[in-house]
Amino acid sequence: MAVEPSSLSELISFLENLPEPHILCDRNYQILAANEAYRANWVEQTELVGRKCFEVSHRYTVPCDQAGESCPLQRSLQSGQRERVLHLHHTPKGEIFENIELSPIRDASGEIAYYIEKLEPMPGARSLVHAQGLIGRSPAFVGMMEMVARVAPAEAAVLLQGESGTGKELVANAIHQISKRAEKPFVAVDCSGLAETLFESELFGHERGAFTGAVARKTGLVEAASGGTLFLDEVGDIPLSIQVKLLRLLETGTFRRVGSPELRKADIRIISATHRPLAEMVEAGTFRQDLFYRLNIFPIFLPALRERPEDIGLLAESLLTRVAAGRPMRLSGDAMRWLQGYAFPGNIRELRNILERACLLSDGDEIDLRHLPAGSPGQLLRSTPEKAKISPSNDLGLAELASGFSGSRQALAAHLGLSERTLYRRLKALEKSGES
């Protein structure tokens, strides 16, 4: 199984003139050639040829698929086709996300003999990852970032779904920053914070005299985002009366200011996000089915922090640099183990809050267990394996849990899988039963 030496030389010569970094490797992961564009990124390396691709890119001692990542070479061996993945690579400039396109080269008998690997840095990926908190190397996180890399260059509407605190606005901004609209505005709208009476005016703008109090013409957020990206956060909270007008915007690319008959064109890309189950809301009639289909062209699911515990250490170190106010803070081994064993119902937002509080409590430069929340749901989860003891339907267990819980009512409700209203109602009922 081999390609003629003359053909191989021609192939290497062809790769040498390509502007993007390329390597040629065999089925055993060994690098046979690297073009000038690739070598320019590794000027400190004396020799790349002969080394394994996973050793150079990941510093692994085993192939990617054996280290918990998706290996494009193994995928191509199985599919027989070109494969694309997103990997976090070690480079002399630090760790960066790179799009990898792997193409098989077949010999005269039709068997795969070699692979050409094209590497393309994800535009702005390193600055986005390190500056905004999109940090991780877990399979769940890298899989999410691979979806981001695939959809960003397109114009398709994106729906980000995930629990509160998972970083939906950060991901939306990342999609914008690596899209063709990066030089234009990124405008975020908190749909849960707008009253129904003001929603249409905030989104589409209004003319002077359109309603009581409209003393001047106002430009809406759709116009403010012209040429760029409009991010609709908590889109599940949009009133039904406004949903139909948002649908018209998505279907026709046009809108009207409140009080104006003039039809205006909107050159925007829509990214929306929600922690609500929109599909269930459609069945219940509280969210329009046609709008859901328009928003859900390219869904991306953001993993909860408990689904990527291997990223907690990286996130904690990065967040500490931002919340420690210039102090050289570090986590003790016990504190790190506590964080990695905690369920984080509030996800990354809660991790940041815990670290900020710990920094304020610590007089030194180390955060220890005594600086972390005592009696937290994370501790209760570890010390009470029989979940029936703290089931939300068990009033005695609920009372015991609430009395020993130092977090907020919102965190307790999330831990129990209840709404805050239901939790409040049950606790009130317990208080009344105690009085009687």
N, C-alpha and C positions, 0 to 999 in steps of 0.2 A: 504494500500500500504506500505509494509515493508518487510525487509529481516529478516529471523530468527536470534535471538540474537546470537546463537552459530556461525552461518555463518558470522555475522558481526564481531564478535570477531576474527575469523580466518582471515578475510580480513584485519583488523587492524594490527594483528600480522604479516601478510605477508608484509604489507606496511612498518612496522617498520624496516625490514631488507634490504630494498632497498637503494642503495647508493645515489640516486637522491632525492631531496626534493619532498615529496608527501603530499597531504592533502586529506581527505575524507569529502565531504560536502553533504548536502541534497538539495532537489529542491528549498529550500528557502534561499540558499546561506550560510547557517549556517555551520561552520566548526565543524565536529564531531570528527576528529582525525587528528593529524599531526605527521609525523614520525620524528625520531631523526635528519635526515639530514635537515629537514625543521626547526625544533626547534633550531638547532645549529646556524642558521642565525638570530634568534630572542631571543638571550639569555637575553636581557634586558626586554623582555615581560614576565610578570608573568603568563599569561594565554592566550592561543589562542583559545582553544576549547570553543565553544559557541558564538564566535564572527562571524560576517559576513565576507566573503572572500573579498568583495569589500572595507570593512572598513579597513582591515589589509593591503591589497596590494596597495590600491589607496587613502586611507583616505577619501573616498566618503561616503556620507550619503544615497546614492541611488545606485542601481545596475549600472554596467558599461554602459549598453545600454541606460539607462536614463540620463547618463552623457556624451553622445556623443561618446562613444567608442563601439567597437564590443565586445559583451559578449559571451564567448564560451558556457556558460551554456544555455543561451537562444537559441543559434544556435543549440546546441545539442538537446534541447527539440523539436525544429522544424524538425530537420533532423533525429533524432533518432540514430545518429551515433557519432563516435568520431570526435572531432573538434580540430583544431590547430589555435592559434592566437599568435601574438607578442604584448606584453603589456609593457608599461613603469611603473615599480613598485617602490613604496617607500620601502626601506629596511634600516636597521640600518647603512648600509655602503653608503647610498645615493640612488639616483634614478638610476636604471639600466634597460636595456631592457631584458626581459625574454621570452623565448619560452614556451608557455603553451599548453599542450596536455591534453584534457579533455575526459575521457572515461565514458560512462554511465553504471551503474549497475542496472540490472532489477530484479524485484521480481518474485515470482512464477507465477504470472499472465501475466508476460511479460511487465509490466509497469516499466518505469524508476523510481527508488526509490532514488538512490544516484549517486554521481559522484566522480571519482578519478581524481585528478588534479596533473599532473606532471609539475614541474617547472624546467627549465633549462636555466641558464643565457646565454645570447648570448655572445660567447667568445670575450673578449676584447671590449665589447660594451660600457662599461662606459668610458674607457679611450679614445676610438675613438670618442664618442659623445662629451665629454668635451674638448678634446685636439684639435680636428680638426674642430669643428664648426658644426658638424652634430647634431644640437640641435632642439628639438621641441616636442610637444605633441599633435599637431593638428591631426585630423583624416587623412588628406592628407599626412602628414609626417610619421605618424605611419604606414599607409598603405604601403608607399614606403619602410620603413624599414622592414616590414614584408616580402615583396618580396625579399629584400636583404638577410634576414635570410634564406629564403627557397632555394635560388639559390646558396648561397655561398659554401655549402659543396659539391656541384656537380661540374662537369667539363664543363657544358654547356656554350656555348658562350652567352654573355650578351650584349644587346644593350641598352645603356642609352640615353633617349631622353628627351630634355627639352630646355628651353631658355638659352641663355648665362648668366652666373653668378649664376646658380642654384646649383652649387657644384658637377658637374659630376665627376671630378677627385677625390674629397673626397669620393663619393659613390663608385667609382671603387676601391679605396684603401681600403675602409671598407670591400668590398667583398673579396679582397685579404687577408686582415688581419684575417678574420674569416674563411678562407678556409683551405684546407689541404696543400696549397702551401705557407702558411704564412711565413715560415722560408726561403723561396727562394726570389729572386729579384722581385720587382714591377717596371717595366720599362714603363714610359709614353712617348708617341710619339705625338708631335703636328703636325698632318698631314697638317694643314693649313700653317705651317711655313717652309715646305720643298719644294724646287724647284723640278720640275718634273725630271730634269736631275740628281739630287742627291738622289732622293727618294729611288730608288732601292738599291743604295750603302749603304745608311743609314740603311735601313731595313734589308738587307741580307748580307751586308759586301762586300768586293771585294778583289781580289788577286792583288799582285804587278804587275804593267804593264797592268792592265785590261783596262785602258784608260789614256789619257794624265793627268798627275798630280798624278797618283796612284803610288807613289814611295815606298809604303810599303803595306803589307797585313793589312786589316782592319776587325775587328770583327763587325758584324752588331748588331742591337738592338734585333733581334730575338734570336741570340746566347747569348746576354747579359742577356736576360730574361729566360734563360734555367732553367727549373724546376719550374719557377714562373709564373707571369702574365704579358702579354704585353697589355698595355692600348693604344688603338688607338683613340686619341682625335680628334674630327672634321673629322671623317672618310668620311663624304660626300665630302671632298675636295681632296680625293685621285684621281689622274689622271686615266682615263680609261686604259691607257697602263700598269699601275701598278696594277689595280684591278684584272686583270686576274692572276697575279703572287701571289697576296694575296689569291685569291680563291684556287689556287693550294696548298698553304700552309695549308689552312683550310681543304681541302678535303683529302690530302695525308699525312699531317704532315711533309712534306719535303720541302727543298728549296735548291738553289744553290747560292753561292757567285758569284758576277759579275766577269766574266773572268775565272770561274772554271767549269769543267765538273762534278765534284764530287757532288753527291746528299747527302745532310745532313738531319738528323732527327731533328725535333724541338719538344721538350717537353715543351710546353707552353699552357697557357689558354689565350684566347682572350676575352678582354672586350673592346667594342668600344662605342663611344659617338658622338652625333651630335645634333646641333640645327636645322639642315636642314630637310625638309620633304622628307625622302628617298623614300617613296612609290611614291610620285609625280615625283621624279627624275628618278625612274625606268620607269615610263610611258613616261617621256620626253626623255629617252634614254641616260641620263647622268650618270646613275649608273646601274651597272649590276644587273639583276634580280636574277641570281643564287648566287651572292655574298651577296645580301640583305637577301636572305633566310638563308644563312649560318650564317650571323651575328645576325639575328633577331630571334634566337631560343628562347631566354628568354628576351623579352623587358621589361624595367622598365621606367616608366614615372616620371620625377622629377617635382613636382609642382612648379609653379612660386611663388614668395614670396607674391604676391597679393592674391593668393589662400589659403594662410595660415597666415592671419593677426594676429591670436592669438599667433603666434610664434615670432612675431617681438620683443616683450619685452624681451623674453629669449635670442634671438640672439643678441640684442643690448647690453644687460648686459655682455654677454660673449665676444663680440667683443671689447667692451670698455676696458676690462682688457688687451687686446693685443695691442690696438692702443694708449692707453693713456700713454705709456712709464713710467709706475710705478706710475702715478698720480691717486689718488682715485676719479676718475670722476664718476659723476652720471647725469641722465637726469631729467630735471624738468617735472612736469605733462603736461605742454603745449607742451614741446618738444616731449614727448612720444606720446601724442595724434596726433601730426603732423606726426610723423613717421608711426603710425598705420593707418593714413588716406591717405598715399602717395602710388602711384601705383607701384613704383619701377620697371621701365622698365629694369634696370640693375640688378635686383634681389639682392642676398646676397652680391655680389661684390660691388654693388652700395651702399648698406647699410654700408658696411665697409668703403668705401671711404668718405661717408658723415660724419660718426663718426670721422674718422681720421682728416678730415678738421675742424670739430667742436672743437675737442680737441686743435688744434693749434690756433683757434680763441679765445678760452676761457682762460681768465687769472686766473679764479678761479677753483673751483672743480665741477661746475655745468654747464651743457650744456642747454641753453635756446633757444627760437625761434630765437633770433638774431644771433645765431651761425649756424643756418641751412640755406640752400640755399634759397634766396629770389626769388620770381617769378618762382618757380619750376613747372614742369608739374603737380605735385601732387596738388599744390594750384590751378592751372588752371583747373584741373579736377573738383575740388570742387566748384569753383566759376563760371564755365561755363557749366551748365547742358545740354544746347542745343548743342549737339555734332556737329550739322550742322554748327555752327558758326566757328568751327575749323577743319572742314572736309578738308582732304588733296586735295580734288577736288575744294575747294573754295579758289581761290587765295587771296582774301581779308583776309579771316580768317587765311590763312597760313602766310601771311605777318604780321598780328597782333601777331600771336602766336610766330613767329620767333623773332620779335623785343623785346618781353617781356620774352623770354626764356633764362635763365642763364646757362643751362646745355650745354653739348656738342652736336654737330650735330648728333652724333651717337644716343644719348639719345632722341633727338627730332625726328629723323627718326623712332626709335622704338616706340615712343609714338603715332606717326601718322600712323604706320603700313606701312611705305614706306622703300625702300632700301635707303642707303645713296646716291647712285648715282642718284636716281630719285629725292630725296630731293634737292640735289645740282643743278640738271638741272632746277628744278622749281624755285628755289631761283634766279638762274642766269637769268632766263626768266623774273622774276619779276623786277630784277635790270634793265634789258634792257628796259622793258616797262616803268619803272619810268624815265629813261634817255630820252626816246622819248616823 
